[in-house]
Amino acid sequence: MEEDSSGFPVAIRMTRRQVVTAIEDRWRIDDEWWRSEPVARLYFVVLFASGRRLIVFKDLNSGQWYRQEY
């Protein structure tokens, strides 16, 4: 995952590098505050030039990016 200086995704490497053409939505989830490491994630709905949409999120505890698969 490549991100800009604001932490927004700009490109994703899947089988090949896909440039993000738009961010259609974003939201943050903070949950399970009682755990030793609460859940803190920043989600984005990204759009590629092909028209494909994908949900990705950044785990704010580890700094790792993930694709939402379902």
PDB file of N, H, CA, C and O in Angstrom:
ATOM      1  N   MET A   1       0.850  -1.172   0.000  1.00  0.00           N
ATOM      2  CA  MET A   1       0.000   0.000   0.000  1.00  0.00           C
ATOM      3  C   MET A   1       0.894   1.232   0.000  1.00  0.00           C
ATOM      4  O   MET A   1       1.871   1.304   0.745  1.00  0.00           O
ATOM      5  N   GLU A   2       0.559   2.172  -0.819  1.00  0.00           N
ATOM      6  H   GLU A   2      -0.235   2.114  -1.424  1.00  0.00           H
ATOM      7  CA  GLU A   2       1.236   3.461  -0.811  1.00  0.00           C
ATOM      8  C   GLU A   2       0.246   4.493  -0.283  1.00  0.00           C
ATOM      9  O   GLU A   2      -0.932   4.486  -0.641  1.00  0.00           O
ATOM     10  N   GLU A   3       0.741   5.369   0.567  1.00  0.00           N
ATOM     11  H   GLU A   3       1.697   5.374   0.859  1.00  0.00           H
ATOM     12  CA  GLU A   3      -0.132   6.405   1.114  1.00  0.00           C
ATOM     13  C   GLU A   3       0.527   7.767   0.953  1.00  0.00           C
ATOM     14  O   GLU A   3       1.746   7.873   0.820  1.00  0.00           O
ATOM     15  N   ASP A   4      -0.309   8.817   0.968  1.00  0.00           N
ATOM     16  H   ASP A   4      -1.300   8.731   1.077  1.00  0.00           H
ATOM     17  CA  ASP A   4       0.226  10.168   0.848  1.00  0.00           C
ATOM     18  C   ASP A   4       0.618  10.697   2.225  1.00  0.00           C
ATOM     19  O   ASP A   4       0.542   9.972   3.216  1.00  0.00           O
ATOM     20  N   SER A   5       1.030  11.944   2.284  1.00  0.00           N
ATOM     21  H   SER A   5       1.092  12.533   1.478  1.00  0.00           H
ATOM     22  CA  SER A   5       1.492  12.516   3.552  1.00  0.00           C
ATOM     23  C   SER A   5       0.384  12.637   4.591  1.00  0.00           C
ATOM     24  O   SER A   5       0.666  12.780   5.781  1.00  0.00           O
ATOM     25  N   SER A   6      -0.877  12.582   4.154  1.00  0.00           N
ATOM     26  H   SER A   6      -1.105  12.466   3.187  1.00  0.00           H
ATOM     27  CA  SER A   6      -2.009  12.625   5.086  1.00  0.00           C
ATOM     28  C   SER A   6      -2.426  11.241   5.557  1.00  0.00           C
ATOM     29  O   SER A   6      -3.310  11.117   6.405  1.00  0.00           O
ATOM     30  N   GLY A   7      -1.795  10.188   5.015  1.00  0.00           N
ATOM     31  H   GLY A   7      -1.077  10.288   4.326  1.00  0.00           H
ATOM     32  CA  GLY A   7      -2.142   8.826   5.393  1.00  0.00           C
ATOM     33  C   GLY A   7      -3.242   8.222   4.544  1.00  0.00           C
ATOM     34  O   GLY A   7      -3.747   7.148   4.870  1.00  0.00           O
ATOM     35  N   PHE A   8      -3.633   8.892   3.452  1.00  0.00           N
ATOM     36  H   PHE A   8      -3.223   9.765   3.187  1.00  0.00           H
ATOM     37  CA  PHE A   8      -4.678   8.374   2.571  1.00  0.00           C
ATOM     38  C   PHE A   8      -4.038   7.446   1.539  1.00  0.00           C
ATOM     39  O   PHE A   8      -2.924   7.707   1.085  1.00  0.00           O
ATOM     40  N   PRO A   9      -4.730   6.364   1.162  1.00  0.00           N
ATOM     41  CA  PRO A   9      -4.170   5.448   0.173  1.00  0.00           C
ATOM     42  C   PRO A   9      -4.123   6.087  -1.214  1.00  0.00           C
ATOM     43  O   PRO A   9      -5.080   6.741  -1.629  1.00  0.00           O
ATOM     44  N   VAL A  10      -3.014   5.902  -1.932  1.00  0.00           N
ATOM     45  H   VAL A  10      -2.237   5.371  -1.596  1.00  0.00           H
ATOM     46  CA  VAL A  10      -2.881   6.430  -3.291  1.00  0.00           C
ATOM     47  C   VAL A  10      -2.640   5.325  -4.316  1.00  0.00           C
ATOM     48  O   VAL A  10      -2.899   5.521  -5.504  1.00  0.00           O
ATOM     49  N   ALA A  11      -2.154   4.176  -3.879  1.00  0.00           N
ATOM     50  H   ALA A  11      -1.944   4.016  -2.914  1.00  0.00           H
ATOM     51  CA  ALA A  11      -1.948   3.036  -4.782  1.00  0.00           C
ATOM     52  C   ALA A  11      -1.902   1.757  -3.965  1.00  0.00           C
ATOM     53  O   ALA A  11      -1.467   1.743  -2.814  1.00  0.00           O
ATOM     54  N   ILE A  12      -2.364   0.682  -4.594  1.00  0.00           N
ATOM     55  H   ILE A  12      -2.718   0.693  -5.529  1.00  0.00           H
ATOM     56  CA  ILE A  12      -2.399  -0.625  -3.940  1.00  0.00           C
ATOM     57  C   ILE A  12      -1.763  -1.636  -4.874  1.00  0.00           C
ATOM     58  O   ILE A  12      -2.085  -1.677  -6.062  1.00  0.00           O
ATOM     59  N   ARG A  13      -0.866  -2.449  -4.348  1.00  0.00           N
ATOM     60  H   ARG A  13      -0.605  -2.416  -3.383  1.00  0.00           H
ATOM     61  CA  ARG A  13      -0.262  -3.501  -5.157  1.00  0.00           C
ATOM     62  C   ARG A  13      -1.034  -4.788  -4.904  1.00  0.00           C
ATOM     63  O   ARG A  13      -1.020  -5.341  -3.804  1.00  0.00           O
ATOM     64  N   MET A  14      -1.707  -5.247  -5.957  1.00  0.00           N
ATOM     65  H   MET A  14      -1.718  -4.797  -6.851  1.00  0.00           H
ATOM     66  CA  MET A  14      -2.392  -6.532  -5.897  1.00  0.00           C
ATOM     67  C   MET A  14      -1.572  -7.446  -6.807  1.00  0.00           C
ATOM     68  O   MET A  14      -0.432  -7.765  -6.469  1.00  0.00           O
ATOM     69  N   THR A  15      -2.108  -7.874  -7.939  1.00  0.00           N
ATOM     70  H   THR A  15      -3.034  -7.615  -8.213  1.00  0.00           H
ATOM     71  CA  THR A  15      -1.264  -8.590  -8.891  1.00  0.00           C
ATOM     72  C   THR A  15      -0.368  -7.597  -9.622  1.00  0.00           C
ATOM     73  O   THR A  15       0.720  -7.944 -10.080  1.00  0.00           O
ATOM     74  N   ARG A  16      -0.842  -6.357  -9.723  1.00  0.00           N
ATOM     75  H   ARG A  16      -1.726  -6.075  -9.351  1.00  0.00           H
ATOM     76  CA  ARG A  16      -0.038  -5.250 -10.240  1.00  0.00           C
ATOM     77  C   ARG A  16      -0.459  -3.980  -9.508  1.00  0.00           C
ATOM     78  O   ARG A  16      -1.477  -3.961  -8.817  1.00  0.00           O
ATOM     79  N   ARG A  17       0.312  -2.948  -9.662  1.00  0.00           N
ATOM     80  H   ARG A  17       1.139  -2.963 -10.224  1.00  0.00           H
ATOM     81  CA  ARG A  17       0.035  -1.690  -8.959  1.00  0.00           C
ATOM     82  C   ARG A  17      -1.234  -1.038  -9.512  1.00  0.00           C
ATOM     83  O   ARG A  17      -1.353  -0.812 -10.716  1.00  0.00           O
ATOM     84  N   GLN A  18      -2.167  -0.743  -8.628  1.00  0.00           N
ATOM     85  H   GLN A  18      -2.071  -0.927  -7.650  1.00  0.00           H
ATOM     86  CA  GLN A  18      -3.425  -0.085  -8.978  1.00  0.00           C
ATOM     87  C   GLN A  18      -3.429   1.304  -8.341  1.00  0.00           C
ATOM     88  O   GLN A  18      -3.285   1.435  -7.126  1.00  0.00           O
ATOM     89  N   VAL A  19      -3.594   2.335  -9.161  1.00  0.00           N
ATOM     90  H   VAL A  19      -3.711   2.229 -10.148  1.00  0.00           H
ATOM     91  CA  VAL A  19      -3.628   3.701  -8.652  1.00  0.00           C
ATOM     92  C   VAL A  19      -5.048   4.025  -8.215  1.00  0.00           C
ATOM     93  O   VAL A  19      -6.005   3.771  -8.946  1.00  0.00           O
ATOM     94  N   VAL A  20      -5.176   4.579  -7.033  1.00  0.00           N
ATOM     95  H   VAL A  20      -4.398   4.785  -6.439  1.00  0.00           H
ATOM     96  CA  VAL A  20      -6.471   4.997  -6.506  1.00  0.00           C
ATOM     97  C   VAL A  20      -6.859   6.297  -7.208  1.00  0.00           C
ATOM     98  O   VAL A  20      -6.123   7.282  -7.146  1.00  0.00           O
ATOM     99  N   THR A  21      -8.021   6.299  -7.878  1.00  0.00           N
ATOM    100  H   THR A  21      -8.619   5.499  -7.928  1.00  0.00           H
ATOM    101  CA  THR A  21      -8.478   7.503  -8.574  1.00  0.00           C
ATOM    102  C   THR A  21      -9.418   8.339  -7.726  1.00  0.00           C
ATOM    103  O   THR A  21      -9.577   9.536  -7.967  1.00  0.00           O
ATOM    104  N   ALA A  22     -10.049   7.710  -6.722  1.00  0.00           N
ATOM    105  H   ALA A  22      -9.920   6.738  -6.526  1.00  0.00           H
ATOM    106  CA  ALA A  22     -10.945   8.451  -5.837  1.00  0.00           C
ATOM    107  C   ALA A  22     -11.128   7.694  -4.534  1.00  0.00           C
ATOM    108  O   ALA A  22     -11.054   6.466  -4.491  1.00  0.00           O
ATOM    109  N   ILE A  23     -11.364   8.441  -3.492  1.00  0.00           N
ATOM    110  H   ILE A  23     -11.424   9.439  -3.527  1.00  0.00           H
ATOM    111  CA  ILE A  23     -11.776   7.868  -2.213  1.00  0.00           C
ATOM    112  C   ILE A  23     -13.241   8.244  -2.049  1.00  0.00           C
ATOM    113  O   ILE A  23     -13.580   9.418  -1.899  1.00  0.00           O
ATOM    114  N   GLU A  24     -14.105   7.233  -2.079  1.00  0.00           N
ATOM    115  H   GLU A  24     -13.829   6.279  -2.200  1.00  0.00           H
ATOM    116  CA  GLU A  24     -15.532   7.485  -2.051  1.00  0.00           C
ATOM    117  C   GLU A  24     -16.082   7.651  -0.643  1.00  0.00           C
ATOM    118  O   GLU A  24     -17.099   8.315  -0.446  1.00  0.00           O
ATOM    119  N   ASP A  25     -15.415   7.051   0.333  1.00  0.00           N
ATOM    120  H   ASP A  25     -14.589   6.511   0.172  1.00  0.00           H
ATOM    121  CA  ASP A  25     -15.893   7.146   1.713  1.00  0.00           C
ATOM    122  C   ASP A  25     -14.742   6.796   2.638  1.00  0.00           C
ATOM    123  O   ASP A  25     -13.794   6.119   2.241  1.00  0.00           O
ATOM    124  N   ARG A  26     -14.832   7.257   3.855  1.00  0.00           N
ATOM    125  H   ARG A  26     -15.602   7.808   4.178  1.00  0.00           H
ATOM    126  CA  ARG A  26     -13.870   6.859   4.885  1.00  0.00           C
ATOM    127  C   ARG A  26     -14.547   6.967   6.240  1.00  0.00           C
ATOM    128  O   ARG A  26     -15.432   7.797   6.449  1.00  0.00           O
ATOM    129  N   TRP A  27     -14.111   6.109   7.158  1.00  0.00           N
ATOM    130  H   TRP A  27     -13.392   5.435   6.988  1.00  0.00           H
ATOM    131  CA  TRP A  27     -14.638   6.131   8.512  1.00  0.00           C
ATOM    132  C   TRP A  27     -13.633   5.481   9.445  1.00  0.00           C
ATOM    133  O   TRP A  27     -12.752   4.734   9.019  1.00  0.00           O
ATOM    134  N   ARG A  28     -13.784   5.776  10.704  1.00  0.00           N
ATOM    135  H   ARG A  28     -14.500   6.382  11.050  1.00  0.00           H
ATOM    136  CA  ARG A  28     -12.882   5.237  11.716  1.00  0.00           C
ATOM    137  C   ARG A  28     -13.682   4.411  12.711  1.00  0.00           C
ATOM    138  O   ARG A  28     -14.802   4.764  13.081  1.00  0.00           O
ATOM    139  N   ILE A  29     -13.086   3.307  13.134  1.00  0.00           N
ATOM    140  H   ILE A  29     -12.176   3.020  12.834  1.00  0.00           H
ATOM    141  CA  ILE A  29     -13.694   2.459  14.157  1.00  0.00           C
ATOM    142  C   ILE A  29     -12.727   2.346  15.322  1.00  0.00           C
ATOM    143  O   ILE A  29     -11.573   1.952  15.156  1.00  0.00           O
ATOM    144  N   ASP A  30     -13.209   2.694  16.489  1.00  0.00           N
ATOM    145  H   ASP A  30     -14.146   3.015  16.625  1.00  0.00           H
ATOM    146  CA  ASP A  30     -12.488   2.501  17.752  1.00  0.00           C
ATOM    147  C   ASP A  30     -13.392   1.645  18.615  1.00  0.00           C
ATOM    148  O   ASP A  30     -14.506   2.051  18.947  1.00  0.00           O
ATOM    149  N   ASP A  31     -12.918   0.459  18.980  1.00  0.00           N
ATOM    150  H   ASP A  31     -12.013   0.129  18.710  1.00  0.00           H
ATOM    151  CA  ASP A  31     -13.785  -0.487  19.684  1.00  0.00           C
ATOM    152  C   ASP A  31     -12.957  -1.333  20.647  1.00  0.00           C
ATOM    153  O   ASP A  31     -11.726  -1.334  20.604  1.00  0.00           O
ATOM    154  N   GLU A  32     -13.652  -2.036  21.497  1.00  0.00           N
ATOM    155  H   GLU A  32     -14.651  -2.035  21.531  1.00  0.00           H
ATOM    156  CA  GLU A  32     -13.066  -2.961  22.470  1.00  0.00           C
ATOM    157  C   GLU A  32     -12.006  -2.264  23.323  1.00  0.00           C
ATOM    158  O   GLU A  32     -10.890  -2.756  23.485  1.00  0.00           O
ATOM    159  N   TRP A  33     -12.384  -1.115  23.859  1.00  0.00           N
ATOM    160  H   TRP A  33     -13.291  -0.715  23.727  1.00  0.00           H
ATOM    161  CA  TRP A  33     -11.496  -0.288  24.672  1.00  0.00           C
ATOM    162  C   TRP A  33     -10.994  -1.003  25.917  1.00  0.00           C
ATOM    163  O   TRP A  33      -9.983  -0.594  26.487  1.00  0.00           O
ATOM    164  N   TRP A  34     -11.667  -2.053  26.352  1.00  0.00           N
ATOM    165  H   TRP A  34     -12.488  -2.386  25.889  1.00  0.00           H
ATOM    166  CA  TRP A  34     -11.288  -2.762  27.575  1.00  0.00           C
ATOM    167  C   TRP A  34     -10.133  -3.740  27.359  1.00  0.00           C
ATOM    168  O   TRP A  34      -9.548  -4.216  28.332  1.00  0.00           O
ATOM    169  N   ARG A  35      -9.796  -4.046  26.120  1.00  0.00           N
ATOM    170  H   ARG A  35     -10.271  -3.660  25.330  1.00  0.00           H
ATOM    171  CA  ARG A  35      -8.700  -4.975  25.832  1.00  0.00           C
ATOM    172  C   ARG A  35      -7.359  -4.290  26.025  1.00  0.00           C
ATOM    173  O   ARG A  35      -7.277  -3.063  26.083  1.00  0.00           O
ATOM    174  N   SER A  36      -6.312  -5.094  26.124  1.00  0.00           N
ATOM    175  H   SER A  36      -6.379  -6.090  26.076  1.00  0.00           H
ATOM    176  CA  SER A  36      -4.968  -4.524  26.279  1.00  0.00           C
ATOM    177  C   SER A  36      -4.553  -3.749  25.022  1.00  0.00           C
ATOM    178  O   SER A  36      -3.776  -2.798  25.112  1.00  0.00           O
ATOM    179  N   GLU A  37      -5.062  -4.146  23.863  1.00  0.00           N
ATOM    180  H   GLU A  37      -5.693  -4.919  23.790  1.00  0.00           H
ATOM    181  CA  GLU A  37      -4.830  -3.401  22.624  1.00  0.00           C
ATOM    182  C   GLU A  37      -6.176  -3.214  21.919  1.00  0.00           C
ATOM    183  O   GLU A  37      -6.596  -4.077  21.148  1.00  0.00           O
ATOM    184  N   PRO A  38      -6.850  -2.095  22.179  1.00  0.00           N
ATOM    185  CA  PRO A  38      -8.164  -1.861  21.565  1.00  0.00           C
ATOM    186  C   PRO A  38      -8.080  -1.821  20.042  1.00  0.00           C
ATOM    187  O   PRO A  38      -7.016  -1.582  19.471  1.00  0.00           O
ATOM    188  N   VAL A  39      -9.214  -2.056  19.398  1.00  0.00           N
ATOM    189  H   VAL A  39     -10.078  -2.250  19.862  1.00  0.00           H
ATOM    190  CA  VAL A  39      -9.303  -1.993  17.947  1.00  0.00           C
ATOM    191  C   VAL A  39      -9.365  -0.527  17.533  1.00  0.00           C
ATOM    192  O   VAL A  39     -10.200   0.227  18.032  1.00  0.00           O
ATOM    193  N   ALA A  40      -8.488  -0.127  16.629  1.00  0.00           N
ATOM    194  H   ALA A  40      -7.810  -0.740  16.224  1.00  0.00           H
ATOM    195  CA  ALA A  40      -8.486   1.226  16.072  1.00  0.00           C
ATOM    196  C   ALA A  40      -8.144   1.096  14.591  1.00  0.00           C
ATOM    197  O   ALA A  40      -7.011   0.772  14.233  1.00  0.00           O
ATOM    198  N   ARG A  41      -9.135   1.350  13.734  1.00  0.00           N
ATOM    199  H   ARG A  41     -10.055   1.613  14.026  1.00  0.00           H
ATOM    200  CA  ARG A  41      -8.948   1.174  12.297  1.00  0.00           C
ATOM    201  C   ARG A  41      -9.514   2.361  11.538  1.00  0.00           C
ATOM    202  O   ARG A  41     -10.515   2.956  11.937  1.00  0.00           O
ATOM    203  N   LEU A  42      -8.854   2.693  10.438  1.00  0.00           N
ATOM    204  H   LEU A  42      -8.041   2.210  10.114  1.00  0.00           H
ATOM    205  CA  LEU A  42      -9.321   3.741   9.543  1.00  0.00           C
ATOM    206  C   LEU A  42      -9.633   3.071   8.204  1.00  0.00           C
ATOM    207  O   LEU A  42      -8.743   2.537   7.543  1.00  0.00           O
ATOM    208  N   TYR A  43     -10.913   3.109   7.815  1.00  0.00           N
ATOM    209  H   TYR A  43     -11.636   3.543   8.352  1.00  0.00           H
ATOM    210  CA  TYR A  43     -11.399   2.442   6.603  1.00  0.00           C
ATOM    211  C   TYR A  43     -11.557   3.434   5.456  1.00  0.00           C
ATOM    212  O   TYR A  43     -11.862   4.608   5.664  1.00  0.00           O
ATOM    213  N   PHE A  44     -11.339   2.930   4.231  1.00  0.00           N
ATOM    214  H   PHE A  44     -11.091   1.976   4.061  1.00  0.00           H
ATOM    215  CA  PHE A  44     -11.528   3.723   3.019  1.00  0.00           C
ATOM    216  C   PHE A  44     -12.222   2.865   1.966  1.00  0.00           C
ATOM    217  O   PHE A  44     -11.905   1.685   1.814  1.00  0.00           O
ATOM    218  N   VAL A  45     -13.167   3.455   1.240  1.00  0.00           N
ATOM    219  H   VAL A  45     -13.425   4.413   1.364  1.00  0.00           H
ATOM    220  CA  VAL A  45     -13.693   2.840   0.023  1.00  0.00           C
ATOM    221  C   VAL A  45     -12.964   3.545  -1.107  1.00  0.00           C
ATOM    222  O   VAL A  45     -13.147   4.743  -1.327  1.00  0.00           O
ATOM    223  N   VAL A  46     -12.128   2.785  -1.828  1.00  0.00           N
ATOM    224  H   VAL A  46     -11.980   1.812  -1.649  1.00  0.00           H
ATOM    225  CA  VAL A  46     -11.325   3.373  -2.901  1.00  0.00           C
ATOM    226  C   VAL A  46     -11.848   2.920  -4.255  1.00  0.00           C
ATOM    227  O   VAL A  46     -12.426   1.842  -4.391  1.00  0.00           O
ATOM    228  N   LEU A  47     -11.630   3.770  -5.251  1.00  0.00           N
ATOM    229  H   LEU A  47     -11.160   4.645  -5.140  1.00  0.00           H
ATOM    230  CA  LEU A  47     -12.051   3.488  -6.614  1.00  0.00           C
ATOM    231  C   LEU A  47     -10.822   3.521  -7.507  1.00  0.00           C
ATOM    232  O   LEU A  47      -9.967   4.396  -7.369  1.00  0.00           O
ATOM    233  N   PHE A  48     -10.737   2.557  -8.431  1.00  0.00           N
ATOM    234  H   PHE A  48     -11.432   1.846  -8.543  1.00  0.00           H
ATOM    235  CA  PHE A  48      -9.646   2.486  -9.386  1.00  0.00           C
ATOM    236  C   PHE A  48     -10.148   2.935 -10.757  1.00  0.00           C
ATOM    237  O   PHE A  48     -11.356   3.032 -10.970  1.00  0.00           O
ATOM    238  N   ALA A  49      -9.230   3.209 -11.689  1.00  0.00           N
ATOM    239  H   ALA A  49      -8.249   3.130 -11.516  1.00  0.00           H
ATOM    240  CA  ALA A  49      -9.588   3.651 -13.042  1.00  0.00           C
ATOM    241  C   ALA A  49     -10.477   2.630 -13.749  1.00  0.00           C
ATOM    242  O   ALA A  49     -11.293   2.999 -14.594  1.00  0.00           O
ATOM    243  N   SER A  50     -10.327   1.364 -13.414  1.00  0.00           N
ATOM    244  H   SER A  50      -9.664   1.064 -12.728  1.00  0.00           H
ATOM    245  CA  SER A  50     -11.132   0.296 -14.033  1.00  0.00           C
ATOM    246  C   SER A  50     -12.590   0.336 -13.586  1.00  0.00           C
ATOM    247  O   SER A  50     -13.435  -0.343 -14.170  1.00  0.00           O
ATOM    248  N   GLY A  51     -12.889   1.124 -12.559  1.00  0.00           N
ATOM    249  H   GLY A  51     -12.202   1.675 -12.085  1.00  0.00           H
ATOM    250  CA  GLY A  51     -14.241   1.156 -12.004  1.00  0.00           C
ATOM    251  C   GLY A  51     -14.406   0.254 -10.794  1.00  0.00           C
ATOM    252  O   GLY A  51     -15.438   0.294 -10.124  1.00  0.00           O
ATOM    253  N   ARG A  52     -13.415  -0.546 -10.514  1.00  0.00           N
ATOM    254  H   ARG A  52     -12.577  -0.579 -11.058  1.00  0.00           H
ATOM    255  CA  ARG A  52     -13.475  -1.458  -9.370  1.00  0.00           C
ATOM    256  C   ARG A  52     -13.401  -0.676  -8.060  1.00  0.00           C
ATOM    257  O   ARG A  52     -12.622   0.268  -7.928  1.00  0.00           O
ATOM    258  N   ARG A  53     -14.217  -1.084  -7.105  1.00  0.00           N
ATOM    259  H   ARG A  53     -14.849  -1.852  -7.212  1.00  0.00           H
ATOM    260  CA  ARG A  53     -14.207  -0.513  -5.760  1.00  0.00           C
ATOM    261  C   ARG A  53     -13.622  -1.542  -4.801  1.00  0.00           C
ATOM    262  O   ARG A  53     -13.784  -2.748  -4.985  1.00  0.00           O
ATOM    263  N   LEU A  54     -12.949  -1.049  -3.788  1.00  0.00           N
ATOM    264  H   LEU A  54     -12.818  -0.069  -3.638  1.00  0.00           H
ATOM    265  CA  LEU A  54     -12.348  -1.927  -2.796  1.00  0.00           C
ATOM    266  C   LEU A  54     -12.362  -1.220  -1.453  1.00  0.00           C
ATOM    267  O   LEU A  54     -12.149  -0.010  -1.377  1.00  0.00           O
ATOM    268  N   ILE A  55     -12.613  -1.974  -0.399  1.00  0.00           N
ATOM    269  H   ILE A  55     -12.787  -2.956  -0.461  1.00  0.00           H
ATOM    270  CA  ILE A  55     -12.528  -1.431   0.955  1.00  0.00           C
ATOM    271  C   ILE A  55     -11.182  -1.848   1.528  1.00  0.00           C
ATOM    272  O   ILE A  55     -10.842  -3.031   1.543  1.00  0.00           O
ATOM    273  N   VAL A  56     -10.421  -0.870   2.000  1.00  0.00           N
ATOM    274  H   VAL A  56     -10.697   0.091   1.988  1.00  0.00           H
ATOM    275  CA  VAL A  56      -9.143  -1.121   2.649  1.00  0.00           C
ATOM    276  C   VAL A  56      -9.167  -0.437   4.010  1.00  0.00           C
ATOM    277  O   VAL A  56      -9.899   0.530   4.222  1.00  0.00           O
ATOM    278  N   PHE A  57      -8.351  -0.958   4.931  1.00  0.00           N
ATOM    279  H   PHE A  57      -7.756  -1.743   4.758  1.00  0.00           H
ATOM    280  CA  PHE A  57      -8.256  -0.280   6.219  1.00  0.00           C
ATOM    281  C   PHE A  57      -6.844  -0.337   6.744  1.00  0.00           C
ATOM    282  O   PHE A  57      -6.067  -1.241   6.436  1.00  0.00           O
ATOM    283  N   LYS A  58      -6.543   0.659   7.547  1.00  0.00           N
ATOM    284  H   LYS A  58      -7.175   1.393   7.798  1.00  0.00           H
ATOM    285  CA  LYS A  58      -5.244   0.723   8.206  1.00  0.00           C
ATOM    286  C   LYS A  58      -5.448   0.440   9.680  1.00  0.00           C
ATOM    287  O   LYS A  58      -6.245   1.105  10.342  1.00  0.00           O
ATOM    288  N   ASP A  59      -4.732  -0.543  10.193  1.00  0.00           N
ATOM    289  H   ASP A  59      -4.084  -1.083   9.655  1.00  0.00           H
ATOM    290  CA  ASP A  59      -4.738  -0.826  11.621  1.00  0.00           C
ATOM    291  C   ASP A  59      -3.883   0.258  12.271  1.00  0.00           C
ATOM    292  O   ASP A  59      -2.670   0.302  12.069  1.00  0.00           O
ATOM    293  N   LEU A  60      -4.510   1.121  13.040  1.00  0.00           N
ATOM    294  H   LEU A  60      -5.496   1.085  13.205  1.00  0.00           H
ATOM    295  CA  LEU A  60      -3.805   2.261  13.610  1.00  0.00           C
ATOM    296  C   LEU A  60      -2.866   1.871  14.744  1.00  0.00           C
ATOM    297  O   LEU A  60      -2.018   2.670  15.143  1.00  0.00           O
ATOM    298  N   ASN A  61      -3.001   0.666  15.265  1.00  0.00           N
ATOM    299  H   ASN A  61      -3.689   0.017  14.941  1.00  0.00           H
ATOM    300  CA  ASN A  61      -2.078   0.188  16.298  1.00  0.00           C
ATOM    301  C   ASN A  61      -0.759  -0.290  15.693  1.00  0.00           C
ATOM    302  O   ASN A  61       0.317  -0.005  16.218  1.00  0.00           O
ATOM    303  N   SER A  62      -0.858  -1.025  14.578  1.00  0.00           N
ATOM    304  H   SER A  62      -1.733  -1.257  14.152  1.00  0.00           H
ATOM    305  CA  SER A  62       0.347  -1.597  13.965  1.00  0.00           C
ATOM    306  C   SER A  62       0.860  -0.797  12.766  1.00  0.00           C
ATOM    307  O   SER A  62       2.026  -0.912  12.391  1.00  0.00           O
ATOM    308  N   GLY A  63      -0.017   0.014  12.167  1.00  0.00           N
ATOM    309  H   GLY A  63      -0.965   0.108  12.471  1.00  0.00           H
ATOM    310  CA  GLY A  63       0.355   0.746  10.964  1.00  0.00           C
ATOM    311  C   GLY A  63       0.220  -0.072   9.691  1.00  0.00           C
ATOM    312  O   GLY A  63       0.542   0.416   8.608  1.00  0.00           O
ATOM    313  N   GLN A  64      -0.255  -1.319   9.805  1.00  0.00           N
ATOM    314  H   GLN A  64      -0.516  -1.715  10.685  1.00  0.00           H
ATOM    315  CA  GLN A  64      -0.405  -2.216   8.658  1.00  0.00           C
ATOM    316  C   GLN A  64      -1.695  -1.924   7.901  1.00  0.00           C
ATOM    317  O   GLN A  64      -2.699  -1.531   8.497  1.00  0.00           O
ATOM    318  N   TRP A  65      -1.662  -2.119   6.578  1.00  0.00           N
ATOM    319  H   TRP A  65      -0.847  -2.439   6.095  1.00  0.00           H
ATOM    320  CA  TRP A  65      -2.831  -1.991   5.719  1.00  0.00           C
ATOM    321  C   TRP A  65      -3.394  -3.366   5.391  1.00  0.00           C
ATOM    322  O   TRP A  65      -2.651  -4.341   5.279  1.00  0.00           O
ATOM    323  N   TYR A  66      -4.718  -3.437   5.237  1.00  0.00           N
ATOM    324  H   TYR A  66      -5.322  -2.644   5.328  1.00  0.00           H
ATOM    325  CA  TYR A  66      -5.411  -4.682   4.881  1.00  0.00           C
ATOM    326  C   TYR A  66      -6.523  -4.388   3.895  1.00  0.00           C
ATOM    327  O   TYR A  66      -7.087  -3.294   3.879  1.00  0.00           O
ATOM    328  N   ARG A  67      -6.831  -5.383   3.070  1.00  0.00           N
ATOM    329  H   ARG A  67      -6.373  -6.272   3.083  1.00  0.00           H
ATOM    330  CA  ARG A  67      -8.002  -5.316   2.203  1.00  0.00           C
ATOM    331  C   ARG A  67      -9.150  -5.989   2.927  1.00  0.00           C
ATOM    332  O   ARG A  67      -8.965  -7.015   3.581  1.00  0.00           O
ATOM    333  N   GLN A  68     -10.332  -5.414   2.810  1.00  0.00           N
ATOM    334  H   GLN A  68     -10.482  -4.581   2.278  1.00  0.00           H
ATOM    335  CA  GLN A  68     -11.541  -6.028   3.389  1.00  0.00           C
ATOM    336  C   GLN A  68     -12.058  -7.031   2.375  1.00  0.00           C
ATOM    337  O   GLN A  68     -12.598  -6.646   1.338  1.00  0.00           O
ATOM    338  N   GLU A  69     -11.899  -8.291   2.660  1.00  0.00           N
ATOM    339  H   GLU A  69     -11.460  -8.604   3.502  1.00  0.00           H
ATOM    340  CA  GLU A  69     -12.313  -9.354   1.736  1.00  0.00           C
ATOM    341  C   GLU A  69     -13.653  -9.933   2.190  1.00  0.00           C
ATOM    342  O   GLU A  69     -13.791 -10.391   3.324  1.00  0.00           O
ATOM    343  N   TYR A  70     -14.621  -9.906   1.302  1.00  0.00           N
ATOM    344  H   TYR A  70     -14.509  -9.534   0.381  1.00  0.00           H
ATOM    345  CA  TYR A  70     -15.895 -10.570   1.524  1.00  0.00           C
ATOM    346  C   TYR A  70     -16.750 -10.520   0.302  1.00  0.00           C
ATOM    347  O   TYR A  70     -17.868 -11.034   0.309  1.00  0.00           O
TER     348      TYR A  70
END
